[in-house]
Amino acid sequence: MQTEKITIDNSGAGMSEALEAAERFASALNLGHKDQFHLRLLAEETLGMVRAIVGGFSAVFWLEWQNSIFRWENRGTCALHLEAKADVNYPRRQELLSVSTQGRNTAPRGIMEKVRELVEAGLYGMDEILKLQAECGGTALNYGLLGTMDMGMSQVLYSWSMQKYKDGVASSRDTDNPLAAEAWDELEKSIVANIADEVRVGVTKGSVELVIIKKLPLGR
């Protein structure tokens, strides 16, 4: 089961349609009230992240359902998808950042801020991804890119996993490093980290895709 694919952008176009699609999707699955609410929250968080992206940005949004492989289980997996073309170079991003009203160029805070940073990096191509990795990776003191994986020569050139990020933060939280405690605190306060079972950002040579995964029971 899959919804129609809806084009949205960071000016707000298509967002009401995307939320309506999420609500119809949850209703069609006969989800309980709490699960419907959680699904809408994940959609709202995704669309809020889109609004925060610097510069002109559009993407395709849809939801997809897959039943459990075990027929006797009345549950399955819902995936929220966001896919965009990667066609803006790094100098253009720096130009957009310099004229943005927020003027932001600081380390991301919170899960969806990290997701936004990785989506933006993917939009500007592999040069930007590698630059972000060089700035944020390679040191145990920085938690911005925990969860990233270089996929080598496969179709997915670069990916980020929230669960891998959580594991990395959890393994460091007992240290004296205040950044580890701060990262764990962000996870505990994050709506997405507490509701979603997984968040993935994948970058290919021509596109970037965000997938938020939520396991749900049916008919509750």
Disulfide bonds with the S-S distance in Angstrom:
none
